[in-house]
Amino acid sequence: MSGYALNFDGTSMMLPQKNITFGATWTVEMWIKPNNFDFGGLFGSYPACYTTTYGNGNLLINNSSGSNVNFGSNTITNQVWQHIAITHSNGLVVLYKNGSQAGSGNLNLNVGSVQCYIAGRPNHSPIVLSGAYRFRGQMDEVRIWRTARTADQISKNMKKRLIGNETELQALWTFDEGTGAPKDLTSGANHLSWVGNGGTWNQPTYVNSEIDFFKEKYLVKDNSDFKTYRNDTWITLGKTLTDSMFLLDGMDSIDGMLKSLDGLTNALHSLTSKQPELLLWTEEAPPISSTTIIPQMTSNTAPSGTVTATSTNGGYEPWKAFNSSILNTDCWYSQNTPSINNPEIIAYEFSSPKTIKKINIYSPENISINYSPKDFEIVAWNGLDWDILGSYNVTSWMQGVPKICTLENHKSYSKYGVRTTSSVGGSYFGIGYIEMFDAAHPAKNATIVGMPSSKFRYKVDFNGQSVIKDWTELTDQTVDDSVLISSAFLNSISPYKISVIAEEAFNSALTTNYGTITLYDTEPTLIATVKGQKLYVQIGDNELDKVRFRVSINKKQVYPATGDFTPLIQAPTTFDYFISASDIILGGMNLLEIIAEDEFGKSSSLGLNFFGDYSGLMFVDENGRYFSDNIGNVLNYMDFGRITGGQTTLPKKIRVVNKNGFPIHNLLLTMNAGASNSRSVIQISKTDSPFTPEDQLSYARTIEDEQEVPVFVRVVTNKDDQPHSGTFEIVVNADPV
């Protein structure tokens, strides 16, 4: 069911021909396979809203005011297809990865109707092409919705092949054209155009998609006839149901037959059956087989299929790699040493084409791993040449444990093989056992899902003025639901009137029921962590009440400095506080206490014991002792002892530890001063072997919180120098990420 995807090399992006509306609620979803973790924009409208991937798999979304939600490292996986969806609902941003929630944060991204871009980011607005952040990798099935999709909607539909007429779908680019600029499949026809990086850029290329999308088709059974609805007419297809009926004539959507004809009826009312049946047909990718589909071979041609190899070492014939034994005496060995120019290939040919999805390879047992393959490829014969399905490098084989090669293969071949270009020991090699696992034809099934005449939707109103739950999706199931009512809706008036309004799908008949509520208040929720001398607090409230709080350390109130509580703040909220060294016991345990209460007086408290530690960039010796505190006071000296004139000391290792509570980069260490009136010099180096002295040591990479950088120091004395003692100073600076 796969079509095409687009491959970007990092020099271009795509620009919709019309504006995209990012209102109070919206969703953007796409499939991506990054090629590296360079800065790469996914979508947005700079600077109003833009989403960027960067180092260590980070995903970041920003707004024009400079605020952002950073979903953290390892959010995005390199070289792997993954589904990413970002929803926005009145300032709440939620990230979903492969259908599951992967992070959230508060950020106002209600930017209205704006010029959008896909797979890149210009640095300025209006668009300036030079220096833009461009996505590098593959992308498929980009969708933009006017609503904040739910987790259930995202997970159930991320691999479903959409057609463009889905409710609230604003734009849909499947990239299945295979040539030319991608088309928007919605009625908005917001087609894409290529945008380059200055004058030198490459247009994205179409590649075969590796996503197993599935289709849905509908037919209606009217008494004994199977029918479809097309061009406002029922068409009878026959009395015997077949797959081709669904594929050739099935309805992609049931919206047409549900459309009202006269305000009271729709196309279903013209059927002769009083109880017509709606049939849903799906075609989706099947699971991989659980056992190898190659029989236990007893020769190169028995019991079925054909085993071949480019060479054979003595009696270790090729078929022995397919007989389930991995003993070194019962395996296949090559006669020759493999190389890039002369690879060794062992292959199995089926009697009919198979779609192999996984291959397991065992090395020979009870023999040195030097006689195992090192660099090899899984290949398939296309009739003229070998297609490469996967490349591998294995240097640490474990006896009895296979190398599992999972393949993104969507074609059927008769002949598959392992092509080896080097062995672990650099000589001939062997393979103990090869297993191959296939995927059968797409699973197809037709099920009766019930006519949507029994479906309904509902909403919940408050006091006839406010909607506290908007219209739901249509359902025909019994509903057991609950609705959270913010105390912001509640005042001294009582009782409060709640209206549940249900609407039938066909004739819009409304049913309303009423109830009353009384105020129920729960206490605020508190989460707090201490890193170094930085306190991070999250305060929430189930009813979204306003909250206030205070913070004490070792029974002394430190925030707010005056007064009992902070002013009331709308929950949820976050609070960061730098703890003064004078308020804590450095090197010992401290007690942090937070008390929060909502606007109705419901309170909660949190006690947290934490170790009093310094904050900032700290110098530490190999025993964990600090050389100075975070304001420069000396705590310990690096003692080289007595040094003979003309001697160069052995390097001593110190560590620069990031205790800021946030990542840093552009770390710079500078030698500030040496021993006075001395010909001796102090040298610093990044490594001790070799020791390469530099006046400054710089590190551009990102250094996470609690990560450290080793530095090596030595003293080089002059034989003509007079006896003396002295001190030296190393200064460190860095930029926050």
N, C-alpha and C positions, 0 to 999 in steps of 0.2 A: 504493500500500500504506500510505499515511499515515493516521493516525487523528487524535487530539487531543493537544495539549500544554496546559500550564497557564501563564498569564501572571500574574506577581506584580508589584504596584506598590510594594513595599517596606514595607507595613504589616502583613502577616500571614505566617504560616507554617503548616506542617502537623505534626500530632502523631499518630504511630501509637497505636492503642488499647492495644497490649500492649508489653512491653519487647522490646528488640532485644539480642541477644547479640553483644558485641564481645570475643571471646576472644583466644587467642594468635595465631590466624590469622583474617583476614576480608578482604572486599573490598566497597567501595561504588563503584558506577558510575552515571553519569547523563549525559544530554545537557543542555547549558545554552546559553543565548544571553543574556549580560548586556546590560542597557540602559545601564549606566554602571559606574564603578569605585568607587562608595560601598562602605562596609563592608557586606558581605552574607554571612550564614552559609549554607553549603550543607547540612551535616548535622552531627549530633553529639549530645552530652548534656552540657551545660555544668554544672560545669567539667571533668568527667572527660575529655572529648574534644570538640573542636570545630574545624571547618574554616571559614575566612573568606577572602573575596576583598576586596581593597582596592586603592587607587591604583595606576596604571600596570600593572594586570593582575597584581598579586601574588596568590599563593595560599599560605596559611599554615595549618598544622595544629598545634594545641596540646594539651597534657595538663594535668591539674589541678595539677601542681607548677610550672607556669609555663614549662616547657621547650617548644620548638617546632621544627618543620622549616619553614623559609621557602624555597619553591621559586623565589623570585626574581621580578623584574619581567618583564612581557610573557609570563608563563606563560599567563594567560587573555586571550583576544582579545575586544574589545568588539564588540557588534552582529553576531557571527558564531556560528553553531551549531558546537559542538565537543563531543567526547565526553571526559569526565573519569573516570578510574578511579584509586582509591587503594587499595593493598593493604597489609596489615600481617602480618608473619610474625615472631613472637618478637622484636619491637622494631625490625625493619627496615621502614621505610615507603618505598614506591615509588609515584611518580606516573606515570600513563600519560595522554597526550593524543592523541586520535585513533588509539589503538592502539599508539603508540610511547612508549618510556620517556622521560620529560621531567624526571626528578629523583628523588633518594632521600635518605634520612637515617635516623638512629637516634633512635627515640622510643618509649617503652613506652606502648602504647595498649591493653593487655589490661585492660579495665575491667569485663568481665563483662556480666551482664544489666542493662541500664539503660533508662531512659525516653529515647527518641530523639526528634529533631525533624528536619524536612526544610524547607529553604528559609528558615531563619532561625536566630537564636540568642538565647535569653533571657540577661539579664545576670547572673542569680543562680540559685541552686538552693535550694529548689524554684522553679518558674518564676515570674518576675515579668515581666509583659507590658510595662510602660512602659520605653522606652529600649532596646528590643531591637534587635539588628542583623538586618535583614531583607534577603533577596535581592531584587533588582530586575531582572526580566527574565523569560525563558521557560525552562521546564524540561520534560523529557520522559524517560520510560523509566528510572525509578530502580530499581536492583537492589541487594540486599544479600546477600552470600554468606558462608557459614561458613568458607570457605577463602581462601587468598591465590591468586587466579587468576594464571595465567602470561600473559606477553605474547602468546603465540599464542592462548590462549583468549579474551583480551580483544579482540584485533584481528579474529579470525574471527567473533565473535559480537556485536560491538557494534551491528551493524545488522540482526541476525537477530531476528525477532519471536518472543520466548519465550512459553511458555504457562503456566508456573508450576510444572510438575512436574519441572524439571531438578534433577539431583543436587546437593545442598549449597546450593540456592537458598533463602535464608531469607525474603526478601520481594521482591515484584515489583509495582510500581505503573506501569501504562502510561498512565494518565489518559485512556483511550479511552472512559470512560463518557459524556463530553460534557455531563453534568449531575450535580449532587449531589456528595457526597464521594467521592474516589477509593477503589477497592477493591483489596485485595491479592489477586493471582491465585494465590498459593500455598495449600497446604492449611492454613497457619496463619491465614488469613483476618484478617490484621492490617491492618484498614482504617484510613484516615486521617480525621482531623477537622480543621476549620479552627481556627486560633488567631489572635486579633487582637492589636493593639498597644493595650492599655488599652481605652478605650471607643470610640475612633475608628479604624476600620480598614475596609478593603475586602476582600471575599472574592476570592480569585484567580478569574480568568475562563478558561473553556475557549476555545482558539483552534485553528485547523487546524494540525496538525503539519507541519513542513517536512522531516522526516527520512524518507528513502526506505528504510524497513524492508523486509526480504524474508522470505518464508515458506518453510518446508520441509515437504513432505508425503511420506509413504511408502506404497507398495503392494508386494505380493508377487506374483510370477508363479509359479504352481503348474502345471507343464506348460504348457498353452496358456491357462489361466484367470488373470485378474487378480483378486486378492482383497485384502480388508482385514480387520482383526481388531478387533471391537468387542463389548463386553459378553461377553467370554470366548468368542466364537464367530467362526469364519471365515465371511465373506460373499463370495460370488462376484459380481463386478460385470460380467463379460463377457470377450470374447476380443479386442476391439479397444480399444487404449489411447487414451484421450482426456484432455484437460486437466480436463474436468468430473469425471472419476473421482477425480482427485487433490483438486480443490477441494471436492467435495461429500462424498466418502467416504474421502479419504486419511487416514492416521494422522499425528497431530502428533508422536508419539513411538513408538519401537519397544519401549519398556519393557514394555508390556502383553504382547506376544507372547513376550518373553524371560523373563517371570516364571515361576519354577519351579512346576510343577503338583503334583509328588509328590516333590520333592527330587532327581529324576534327569532328568525330561523337562520340556519346555515346549511351547507351542502349535505350534512349528515341526515337532515330531515327528509331528503328526497330519496333515501335508500328504502328498499322494500322491507328489509328486516327490521323488526322492532328492537333487536339486540345485536347490532353489527359488532364485529370484533376488529380491533386494531392490532396488527402484527408488526412487531419491531424486529428487523433483521440486522445483525451486526457481523462485521468481518474484521477480525483483529489478529495480531501476531500470536502464534501458538507458543507454548513453553518449549524449552530445549529438552530433548530426550534425556532420560535419567540413566541409561546404559549405552555403552558403545554399540554402534550399529554395524561394526565389522565383526564377522564371525571368527571363532577361534581357528586360525589358519594352521593347516598341516603341511602345506607346500605353497609355492608361489601362486598357485591357481586353484587350490582346494581349501574349503568346500565351495567358495564362490569368490568372484572378483579376481583381480590380478595385482600382485605385489612386484615392484621393480626397484632397482637401486643402480646407481652409477658404478659401483664396484662392490666386491664381496671379499672379505678376508677369510680365506680357508673355508671351513665348514659352517661359518656363522652367516647363514643365508638370510636374505631380506625378510622372508615370511616369519622368521623367528621374532621379529619385532611386533608381530600381531598375534601371538599365541598366549598372551597374558602372563608368561613367565618373565621375571626380570633378573634371574640368576645370570651371572656373567658367562656361564657356559651355555646358555640357551638364548642368546641375543644376536642381533645383527651388528657386525663390525665392518667399517669401511676398509678397503685395501690401501687407500691413499690418504695423505694429509690434506684436509680441505683448505682452500684459499678462495679469495674473492674471484680470481680468474678461473679457478677450477673447483667449483663447489661440489660437495657430495649431496646427492638427492636420494631419498627413499620415499616411495609413493605407493598409494593404494588406489586402484581404479574400480569404481562400482559398475554394476551392469546398467544402471540408469542414473541420471543426474540427481544429486542431493544438495540440500542447502545446509552445509556444515556450519554450526554456530560456536563450537568449542572443540579443542583438541588437547588431550592430556599426554604429556611425554614423560616417561620414566627413564632414568639413567640405569646402566647395568649395576646390579647389586653385587656386593662382596668384591669390588675392584676399585682401585683409586679413581677419584673423580677426574683425574687428569685425562681419563679416556672417555670423557663426556663432551657433548657439544657445548660450545661457548656462544658464538654468534650464529644465529640461524633465523630463518624466515618460514612462516607458514605460507605455502603457495598453492595455487590451483591452476590446472591447465585449461586454457580457453580455446584450444584447437590450433593456435599458432605459437603461443608463448605462455610463460608462467605469469599469472597475476599474483601480486604480493598481497596477502590478507593481513599480515602482521609481522613485525620484526622484534627480535628479542636478544638480550645479552644476559647469560646466566653463568656465574662463576662459582656458585656455592650450592651444588646439587646435594640433596639429602636422599639417602637410600630409602626407597619405598615411598617417597613423597613426590608426586608428579609436579612438573611445571604446567600450570593451567593456563592455556591460551584461549581467552574468550574473544571471539571474532565479531566485528561489525560487518558481517557478510549477508548480503541480501540477494545473491545470485545462486543459481544451481549449477554445479560442476560435477562431472563424472570422476575426475581424477584430482586428488589432493596429496600434497607431499610436504616433507620437511627438508628445506635446502640449507645446508650448513656451510659456512665460510671459514670457521676457525674452531679449534677444539681447546679445551681448558689447558691441556698439556702441550699443545703445539704439534701433535702427531696424529695418527689415525685415532678413531673414536668409535663408540658403540651406542646403540639405543636399546634399552631393555624392553619397552612396551609402548605402543601408541594406541590411544583410544580416540574415536571420533564420535561426536554427538550432533545430531541434525535437528532441524525444525521442520515439522510437517507443513502441509499447505495451510493457509490461513484458516483459523477456526470460524465456521459459519453456523449461525443458528437463528431460527425465527421463533419468537415467543409472543404469546398473546399478552399484551400489556393492559388491555381494558380500554374502552372508549373514554376519551377525555370529557364526555358529557357529565361524568361523575366527579370531575376535578373541580376544585375551588381554590380561591386564595382569600386571605384575610388581612386586616390591619387592626391596630389598636389605637383609639383616640383617648385623650385625657380631658375631662371636663368640657368636651365639645369644642375645644380650642386648639389643642396641640396634638400632633401625631407622635406617639412614643414608639410605635412600630409601624413602618410603612408596609405597603402591599408586599406579601410574600410571593414566592414562586408558586405556580399551580401544583396541587397535590391531590391525590385521591386516598391518602392515608389518614387514619385517625390521628388527630393532633393533640399532643400533650406538651404545652409550651409555657414558658414563663417570660415575663417582661420586666426589665429593671427600670424603675421610675426614679429619676434623680430627685433628691429632696429640694432641688432648685424649683421644681414645680409646686412644692407644697408650702402652704402658709397656714394661718390660723383658721381658715374656713374649713369646715368638715360637715358631712362626709365628702369624699372626692369621688366623682363619677367616672368610671372606666367603661368605654364602649368597645366591644369586639364586633367588627363588621365583616361578614363573609360574603363573597360574590361567586356565583356559579359561572363556569367558564363560557357557556354558550349564550345564554340570554341575559347575562348581567343582572340576574335577580339578586337582590340584596337581602341579607338577614342580619339583624342587629340584636345583640344582647348586652345587658348592662350589669354592672356590679359596683361595689364601693370598696374603698381601702382606708386604712388608718396608717399613720406614720410609724414606720419601723426603721430604726436607725442602728447601724453597726459601727464599731470603732474603726478608726483609721488603721491602715496597714503600714508597717515600717520595715525597711531593709537598709542596713548600714554596713559599710566596710571601711577599714582604715588601711591605707598604704603609705608607709613612711610617716610623714606628718600631714597627710591629706585625708580628710574625712569625706566620704561620699554617702549621701542619704537619698533614699527614694521614699516618698510618702504617697500612699494611695487611699482611696475611699470607695467602697462598693456603690454608694449612692451618689458619687461625684460631688460630695459636699465640699465647702471651703474648709481648710484646715489651718491650724497654727501650731507651733512647736517651740521647744527650747532644748538646749544641749548643755550637759554638765560633764566635766572631766574631774575624776577623783573628788566628787561631791562639790565641786566649785562650778557655778554656772559660767560658761564661756560665750554662749550665744543665745539670745542677743545680750550684748554687754550690759545693757540697762533694761529694766522692765521685766515682766514675767514671761510673756510669750511674744513671738513674732506677730505681725498683723496677719489677718486671715488671707489665705492664698487658695486659689482654685486647685483642687486635686484632679488628676495626679500631678505631682511636682517633684523636682529634684533639687538638691542643695549640696554644694561643695564648700568645704571650710578648711583653711590652713591652720593647723594646730600649732600654737606657739610652743617653743621648746621650754619656756618658763612654766607652762601649764602641765607638763608631763614629767614622769620619772624616766629619764633616758637610761636605757639598758635594763629596765625593769617592767613589771606588769602595771597597767593602768586600767581604770574603770571608766568607760564611756556610758552615759545614760541619756536617752532621748525620750521626751514625753511629747506626744501629739494629741490634739483633741479637735473634733470637728465643730462646726458652727452651732451645733445643738448640744455641745457639752460632752459627747461621748469621747472617752480618752483611751489611749493605749500607750505602753511604754516599752522600751527596748534597752537591755543592758548588754554591753559588749566589752569583754576583756581584750586588750591589745598590748603588744610589746612596744615600749617606747623606743622608737628608732629615728634616725636622722632622715632628712629629705633633701634631695638634690643630687648632684654628682659627687660621689664619695670615693676617696682613696682608701683602699683596704689592703692589708698585707695578707700573706698566705694563711695566717692563723685567724683571719677574720677581724683583726683589730683595726680600728679607724686611725688614720694619721692626723685628721683634723675634723672639727665639727662642721656643720653646714653654714657657719658664718666666719670660718677661717681660723678659729682658735686651734693651736697645735695640741694634739692629744698624745701622739707618739712620734718618735723620730725613726727614720731608717738608719740603722747603725751599721757602718761598714767596718767598725773596729779600727785597729791600728793598721796603717798601710805603709809599706816601704816605698821610698822614692823611686820612681821609674816603673812601679808596678801598675798593672791594669787589673782591677778586681774582677771576680766572676760576676755575671749579671744577677741582680736580685729582681724577683718578680713582684710587681704590685698589680692591683686590679682596680679599674675605674668602674664603679657600679652605678647604674641608673636607678635612683630611688625617687624619681620625680612623680611617679604615679601615672605617667603617660609616656608614649614613645618619643624619642629624640632622633635627630640626625645631624650631619655636619659637625661631628665631635672633633675638637681641636685641642691638642695638648702642647703647651709651650714651656720651654725651660726659661724661667724668669730670672734666676740669679745663681751664681756659683760661689765658691768659697772666696772671700775677699783676700786681696794681696797674695794671690796664689797663681802659679802657673798650671795647676791641676785643673782638669775640666770634668764636668758631669755630662754623661751621654745617655740618651734615651733611644730605644728601638722598639719596633713592633714585634720582633722575634728575638729569641736568644741564640738561635742557631740557624742561619748566621745572625750575628749581632750587627745590624746596619744602623749606625748612629745618624740621627736627624735632629735638626733644630726644632722642628715642629712635626707632630704626628697627627695626621688628619684621617677621619673615617666618614665617608659620605653616606654609608648605608644606614638604614633604620635600626635603632637599638631599642628594643622593647623595655617596658618597665621590669626591673629586677634582672635584666641582662647585664653582662659585664664585658669589659674589654681588657685583655692583658697588656701590660707595659713592662719593659725590662730596662733596668737602670744599672749603670756601672760607673766607676771612677777611674779616670786615666791620670796618673801622677807624673810629675817631671822629676828626674833624678837630681836636678839642680835646685829644686824647690826647698825652701826652709821648712822645718817642722812647724806644723800649725794644725788647728782644727777649724771646722767651718760648717756652714749650713747651705742648703740649696732649696729652691722652690719650684714646683711644677704647677702651672695654672691650667685649668680645663674649662672650656666653653662648649656650648652646643645650642642648636635650635630645636624648639618643639616641632613635632610633626603636625 
